[in-house]
């Protein structure tokens, strides 16, 4: 599993274009958005991960920070998700389903 985390500047129109182009290119490479600046993709072995990292390196923009994290499927499946919503003094818990990749 590869996780791409990034913080790209978006103050100017040019910076926003670059940030959006980077997101679009990640999607074209098969990455799925987890959060606005966190994208994930499953890989099948170390060679596949190394190939994917090179593809991400080719689409990097000239500003901002990008981190590529590789984790195993087991580590990913052990991730905990917490979702909570608040309405006044009443707390509502949202139920979620576990994401199955394989």
Backbone as JSON Lines, residues from 0, in Angstrom:
{"i":0,"aa":"X","n":[0.86,-1.17,0.0],"ca":[0.0,0.0,0.0],"c":[0.9,1.23,0.0]}
{"i":1,"aa":"X","n":[0.58,2.18,-0.85],"ca":[1.29,3.46,-0.88],"c":[0.33,4.55,-0.48]}
{"i":2,"aa":"X","n":[0.81,5.43,0.38],"ca":[0.03,6.57,0.83],"c":[0.83,7.82,0.44]}
{"i":3,"aa":"X","n":[0.22,8.71,-0.33],"ca":[0.86,9.96,-0.72],"c":[0.19,11.08,0.08]}
{"i":4,"aa":"X","n":[1.0,11.76,0.89],"ca":[0.51,12.86,1.71],"c":[1.2,14.13,1.22]}
{"i":5,"aa":"X","n":[0.45,15.2,1.04],"ca":[1.08,16.4,0.51],"c":[0.47,17.67,1.07]}
{"i":6,"aa":"X","n":[1.29,18.7,1.04],"ca":[0.88,20.04,1.45],"c":[1.39,20.99,0.38]}
{"i":7,"aa":"X","n":[0.53,21.33,-0.55],"ca":[0.9,22.2,-1.66],"c":[0.29,23.58,-1.46]}
{"i":8,"aa":"X","n":[1.02,24.63,-1.76],"ca":[0.48,25.97,-1.58],"c":[-0.68,26.23,-2.55]}
{"i":9,"aa":"X","n":[-1.66,27.0,-2.09],"ca":[-2.83,27.3,-2.92],"c":[-3.26,28.76,-2.78]}
{"i":10,"aa":"X","n":[-2.32,29.64,-2.51],"ca":[-2.66,31.05,-2.31],"c":[-2.93,31.79,-3.61]}
{"i":11,"aa":"X","n":[-2.21,31.44,-4.66],"ca":[-2.4,32.12,-5.94],"c":[-3.12,31.19,-6.92]}
{"i":12,"aa":"X","n":[-3.6,31.77,-8.01],"ca":[-4.28,30.99,-9.03],"c":[-3.33,29.93,-9.63]}
{"i":13,"aa":"X","n":[-2.08,30.31,-9.84],"ca":[-1.08,29.38,-10.39],"c":[-0.82,28.22,-9.43]}
{"i":14,"aa":"X","n":[-0.72,28.52,-8.13],"ca":[-0.5,27.47,-7.13],"c":[-1.68,26.52,-7.06]}
{"i":15,"aa":"X","n":[-2.91,27.06,-7.14],"ca":[-4.09,26.2,-7.12],"c":[-4.13,25.29,-8.35]}
{"i":16,"aa":"X","n":[-3.73,25.82,-9.5],"ca":[-3.68,25.01,-10.73],"c":[-2.7,23.85,-10.57]}
{"i":17,"aa":"X","n":[-1.52,24.14,-10.01],"ca":[-0.51,23.1,-9.81],"c":[-0.99,22.04,-8.83]}
{"i":18,"aa":"X","n":[-1.63,22.48,-7.73],"ca":[-2.14,21.53,-6.73],"c":[-3.22,20.65,-7.34]}
{"i":19,"aa":"X","n":[-4.13,21.25,-8.11],"ca":[-5.19,20.47,-8.75],"c":[-4.63,19.52,-9.8]}
{"i":20,"aa":"X","n":[-3.62,19.98,-10.55],"ca":[-3.0,19.12,-11.56],"c":[-2.35,17.91,-10.89]}
{"i":21,"aa":"X","n":[-1.7,18.13,-9.74],"ca":[-1.09,17.02,-9.0],"c":[-2.15,16.01,-8.56]}
{"i":22,"aa":"X","n":[-3.27,16.49,-8.01],"ca":[-4.36,15.6,-7.59],"c":[-4.92,14.82,-8.78]}
{"i":23,"aa":"X","n":[-5.14,15.5,-9.89],"ca":[-5.67,14.85,-11.09],"c":[-4.71,13.77,-11.58]}
{"i":24,"aa":"X","n":[-3.41,14.08,-11.57],"ca":[-2.42,13.1,-12.02],"c":[-2.36,11.9,-11.08]}
{"i":25,"aa":"X","n":[-2.52,12.12,-9.78],"ca":[-2.57,10.98,-8.85],"c":[-3.76,10.08,-9.18]}
{"i":26,"aa":"X","n":[-4.91,10.69,-9.46],"ca":[-6.1,9.9,-9.81],"c":[-5.87,9.12,-11.1]}
{"i":27,"aa":"X","n":[-5.2,9.74,-12.08],"ca":[-4.89,9.05,-13.34],"c":[-3.98,7.85,-13.1]}
{"i":28,"aa":"X","n":[-3.12,7.94,-12.08],"ca":[-2.23,6.82,-11.75],"c":[-2.94,5.74,-10.94]}
{"i":29,"aa":"X","n":[-4.22,5.97,-10.6],"ca":[-4.99,4.96,-9.89],"c":[-5.08,5.16,-8.38]}
{"i":30,"aa":"X","n":[-4.68,6.32,-7.9],"ca":[-4.77,6.6,-6.47],"c":[-6.19,7.02,-6.11]}
{"i":31,"aa":"X","n":[-6.59,6.7,-4.89],"ca":[-7.92,7.04,-4.39],"c":[-7.76,8.05,-3.25]}
{"i":32,"aa":"X","n":[-8.61,9.08,-3.27],"ca":[-8.53,10.11,-2.25],"c":[-9.1,9.61,-0.92]}
{"i":33,"aa":"X","n":[-8.29,9.71,0.13],"ca":[-8.73,9.4,1.49],"c":[-9.16,10.69,2.17]}
{"i":34,"aa":"X","n":[-8.39,11.74,1.99],"ca":[-8.69,13.09,2.43],"c":[-8.19,14.0,1.32]}
{"i":35,"aa":"X","n":[-8.43,15.29,1.43],"ca":[-8.07,16.2,0.34],"c":[-6.6,16.09,-0.05]}
{"i":36,"aa":"X","n":[-5.71,15.91,0.89],"ca":[-4.29,15.83,0.57],"c":[-3.66,14.5,0.97]}
{"i":37,"aa":"X","n":[-4.48,13.44,1.0],"ca":[-4.0,12.09,1.3],"c":[-4.62,11.13,0.29]}
{"i":38,"aa":"X","n":[-3.76,10.49,-0.5],"ca":[-4.22,9.55,-1.52],"c":[-3.56,8.19,-1.28]}
{"i":39,"aa":"X","n":[-4.27,7.11,-1.6],"ca":[-3.75,5.76,-1.36],"c":[-3.9,4.9,-2.62]}
{"i":40,"aa":"X","n":[-3.04,3.88,-2.68],"ca":[-3.13,2.9,-3.77],"c":[-2.53,1.59,-3.3]}
{"i":41,"aa":"X","n":[-3.17,0.5,-3.66],"ca":[-2.64,-0.83,-3.33],"c":[-1.54,-1.2,-4.3]}
{"i":42,"aa":"X","n":[-0.55,-1.91,-3.79],"ca":[0.56,-2.4,-4.61],"c":[0.75,-3.88,-4.34]}
{"i":43,"aa":"X","n":[1.35,-4.57,-5.29],"ca":[1.55,-6.0,-5.19],"c":[3.05,-6.31,-5.15]}
{"i":44,"aa":"X","n":[3.66,-6.07,-4.02],"ca":[5.08,-6.37,-3.86],"c":[5.96,-5.14,-3.9]}
{"i":45,"aa":"X","n":[7.22,-5.36,-3.53],"ca":[8.19,-4.26,-3.41],"c":[8.48,-3.63,-4.77]}
{"i":46,"aa":"X","n":[8.61,-4.45,-5.81],"ca":[8.9,-3.91,-7.14],"c":[7.79,-2.99,-7.61]}
{"i":47,"aa":"X","n":[6.55,-3.38,-7.35],"ca":[5.39,-2.55,-7.72],"c":[5.42,-1.23,-6.95]}
{"i":48,"aa":"X","n":[5.76,-1.29,-5.66],"ca":[5.84,-0.06,-4.85],"c":[6.91,0.87,-5.39]}
{"i":49,"aa":"X","n":[8.08,0.32,-5.7],"ca":[9.17,1.14,-6.22],"c":[8.79,1.79,-7.55]}
{"i":50,"aa":"X","n":[8.09,1.04,-8.4],"ca":[7.63,1.58,-9.67],"c":[6.63,2.72,-9.45]}
{"i":51,"aa":"X","n":[5.71,2.54,-8.51],"ca":[4.71,3.57,-8.22],"c":[5.36,4.83,-7.66]}
{"i":52,"aa":"X","n":[6.37,4.66,-6.8],"ca":[7.07,5.82,-6.24],"c":[7.72,6.63,-7.36]}
{"i":53,"aa":"X","n":[8.32,5.96,-8.34],"ca":[8.93,6.66,-9.47],"c":[7.89,7.42,-10.28]}
{"i":54,"aa":"X","n":[6.71,6.83,-10.43],"ca":[5.64,7.51,-11.16],"c":[5.21,8.78,-10.43]}
{"i":55,"aa":"X","n":[5.12,8.7,-9.1],"ca":[4.76,9.89,-8.31],"c":[5.85,10.94,-8.44]}
{"i":56,"aa":"X","n":[7.11,10.53,-8.41],"ca":[8.22,11.47,-8.55],"c":[8.14,12.23,-9.87]}
{"i":57,"aa":"X","n":[7.66,11.57,-10.94],"ca":[7.57,12.22,-12.25],"c":[6.48,13.28,-12.31]}
{"i":58,"aa":"X","n":[5.46,13.19,-11.46],"ca":[4.38,14.17,-11.52],"c":[4.5,15.26,-10.45]}
{"i":59,"aa":"X","n":[5.6,15.25,-9.68],"ca":[5.78,16.26,-8.63],"c":[5.79,17.66,-9.22]}
{"i":60,"aa":"X","n":[5.18,18.57,-8.5],"ca":[5.21,19.98,-8.88],"c":[6.44,20.62,-8.26]}
{"i":61,"aa":"X","n":[6.74,21.86,-8.61],"ca":[7.95,22.52,-8.14],"c":[7.78,23.26,-6.82]}
{"i":62,"aa":"X","n":[6.62,23.15,-6.18],"ca":[6.4,23.8,-4.89],"c":[5.73,22.82,-3.94]}
{"i":63,"aa":"X","n":[5.8,23.14,-2.64],"ca":[5.11,22.34,-1.64],"c":[5.91,21.14,-1.18]}
{"i":64,"aa":"X","n":[5.26,20.33,-0.34],"ca":[5.88,19.14,0.23],"c":[5.04,17.92,-0.09]}
{"i":65,"aa":"X","n":[5.71,16.83,-0.44],"ca":[5.04,15.58,-0.74],"c":[5.78,14.46,0.0]}
{"i":66,"aa":"X","n":[5.02,13.61,0.68],"ca":[5.58,12.47,1.41],"c":[4.94,11.2,0.84]}
{"i":67,"aa":"X","n":[5.77,10.21,0.52],"ca":[5.27,8.93,0.04],"c":[5.58,7.9,1.12]}
{"i":68,"aa":"X","n":[4.52,7.3,1.67],"ca":[4.65,6.34,2.75],"c":[4.22,4.97,2.24]}
{"i":69,"aa":"X","n":[5.04,3.95,2.48],"ca":[4.67,2.6,2.1],"c":[4.35,1.81,3.36]}
{"i":70,"aa":"X","n":[3.22,1.11,3.33],"ca":[2.8,0.29,4.46],"c":[2.25,-1.02,3.93]}
{"i":71,"aa":"X","n":[2.23,-2.03,4.79],"ca":[1.68,-3.32,4.39],"c":[0.16,-3.28,4.49]}
{"i":72,"aa":"X","n":[-0.48,-4.23,3.82],"ca":[-1.95,-4.32,3.9],"c":[-2.38,-4.56,5.35]}
{"i":73,"aa":"X","n":[-1.61,-5.36,6.08],"ca":[-1.94,-5.63,7.48],"c":[-1.89,-4.35,8.31]}
{"i":74,"aa":"X","n":[-0.85,-3.54,8.1],"ca":[-0.76,-2.28,8.82],"c":[-1.93,-1.37,8.46]}
{"i":75,"aa":"X","n":[-2.26,-1.32,7.17],"ca":[-3.38,-0.49,6.74],"c":[-4.7,-0.96,7.36]}
{"i":76,"aa":"X","n":[-4.89,-2.27,7.39],"ca":[-6.13,-2.81,7.96],"c":[-6.22,-2.59,9.46]}
{"i":77,"aa":"X","n":[-5.09,-2.36,10.14],"ca":[-5.09,-2.07,11.57],"c":[-5.34,-0.6,11.88]}
{"i":78,"aa":"X","n":[-5.48,0.23,10.84],"ca":[-5.74,1.65,11.06],"c":[-7.13,1.82,11.68]}
{"i":79,"aa":"X","n":[-7.24,2.72,12.62],"ca":[-8.51,2.98,13.29],"c":[-9.12,4.26,12.73]}
{"i":80,"aa":"X","n":[-10.42,4.21,12.45],"ca":[-11.16,5.37,11.96],"c":[-12.13,5.82,13.03]}
{"i":81,"aa":"X","n":[-12.19,7.12,13.27],"ca":[-13.13,7.67,14.24],"c":[-13.9,8.8,13.58]}
{"i":82,"aa":"X","n":[-15.22,8.7,13.59],"ca":[-16.08,9.72,13.02],"c":[-17.06,10.16,14.09]}
{"i":83,"aa":"X","n":[-17.18,11.45,14.31],"ca":[-18.14,11.96,15.27],"c":[-18.76,13.23,14.73]}
{"i":84,"aa":"X","n":[-20.05,13.4,15.01],"ca":[-20.77,14.62,14.64],"c":[-21.42,15.16,15.9]}
{"i":85,"aa":"X","n":[-21.51,16.46,15.99],"ca":[-22.12,17.1,17.15],"c":[-23.29,17.98,16.69]}
{"i":86,"aa":"X","n":[-24.41,17.88,17.36],"ca":[-25.56,18.74,17.14],"c":[-25.96,19.32,18.49]}
{"i":87,"aa":"X","n":[-25.59,20.56,18.76],"ca":[-25.88,21.16,20.06],"c":[-25.25,20.35,21.16]}
{"i":88,"aa":"X","n":[-26.05,19.9,22.11],"ca":[-25.56,19.08,23.21],"c":[-25.69,17.59,22.94]}
{"i":89,"aa":"X","n":[-26.25,17.23,21.78],"ca":[-26.47,15.83,21.45],"c":[-25.32,15.33,20.58]}
{"i":90,"aa":"X","n":[-24.71,14.24,20.99],"ca":[-23.59,13.66,20.25],"c":[-24.11,12.48,19.42]}
{"i":91,"aa":"X","n":[-23.87,12.51,18.11],"ca":[-24.32,11.45,17.2],"c":[-23.09,10.72,16.68]}
{"i":92,"aa":"X","n":[-23.06,9.41,16.84],"ca":[-21.94,8.61,16.32],"c":[-22.32,8.04,14.97]}
{"i":93,"aa":"X","n":[-21.41,8.13,14.03],"ca":[-21.62,7.58,12.7],"c":[-21.03,6.19,12.63]}
{"i":94,"aa":"X","n":[-21.77,5.23,12.11],"ca":[-21.27,3.88,11.91],"c":[-20.55,3.84,10.57]}
{"i":95,"aa":"X","n":[-19.44,3.13,10.5],"ca":[-18.7,3.01,9.25],"c":[-18.44,1.54,8.95]}
{"i":96,"aa":"X","n":[-18.23,1.25,7.68],"ca":[-17.87,-0.09,7.26],"c":[-16.37,-0.14,7.04]}
{"i":97,"aa":"X","n":[-15.79,-1.29,7.3],"ca":[-14.37,-1.47,7.07],"c":[-14.11,-1.55,5.56]}
{"i":98,"aa":"X","n":[-13.07,-0.88,5.11],"ca":[-12.7,-0.88,3.71],"c":[-11.97,-2.18,3.39]}
{"i":99,"aa":"X","n":[-12.48,-2.91,2.42],"ca":[-11.84,-4.16,2.0],"c":[-11.21,-3.92,0.64]}
{"i":100,"aa":"X","n":[-9.9,-4.09,0.53],"ca":[-9.2,-3.87,-0.72],"c":[-9.07,-5.12,-1.56]}
{"i":101,"aa":"X","n":[-9.04,-6.28,-0.91],"ca":[-8.89,-7.53,-1.66],"c":[-10.02,-8.46,-1.33]}
